[in-house]
Amino acid sequence: MWIATGMTKSLFHLIRNRNWDLTQIDNIKVNASVLLGVEAEFLSPTTLFYQTGYLTIKGYDSDTLEYTLGIPNQEVRQSLYEVIIPHYLGKDLELKQGKLSELALLMRTGQAEDMMKWLQTFFSKVSYETKMRLREDKKQAEKDFQFVTYAIFSQVCDFNRLHLEYSNSAGRSDLVIETKDYIYIIEFKLGSTAKKALEQIEEKGYALPWQDSGKKVIKIGATFSARSNGLLQFKIAE
């Protein structure tokens, strides 16, 4: 595929320059002209992802003449995120299968503290150059950390059980992860405290939609820093 040919850096800059939200990649609505774009200087990330096979047509609305695009399957999703993550937070942030197996086991068995420590270790490898870039745009930095965390869990969790910015009547929780026996609700903050992130989960009732799931609900507040090494603190409540 195109992304695997060494042009990820160019695509990453295109995503940045066009302010393209990669978190919405599974529900993109476009018209035919976007799919048929041919001149590179005017191409959108959507066009490139579609033309290289990372997006496929999932539906068509004859009333609006819009196509709905999404990632074809879990294998393609894993391939995409594996090559794109290093361009978000640094070339040293590679997803190695052995380490991912460790994360999967911790997630499936409810070992929330060790799961978050795994993430701490991973994010500690954020490069100095990336930290400088993130410090310039704190809002974008928070989105980057949120997306990369989502992408990591997409490697070890079925997509249908992974919810980014899950909505309820009081707001949107940053990330919800479902397993056979557990529900993880994670709220991220940049330059704040894990306690405040956890308090937001409680105050806005992010756990309410899952209270009758029959699964153990684990709430996690986490704080990132663009000045230091990524994931600084986390606080857990059940």
Helices and strands as residue ranges (DSSP letters): G 2-5, H 8-17, G 22-24, E 28-30, H 32-35, G 40-42, H 45-51, E 56-61, E 66-70, H 74-89, H 97-108, H 112-123, H 128-136, H 138-154, G 159-161, E 162-168, E 171-178, E 182-190, H 194-203, G 208-210, E 216-225, E 230-237
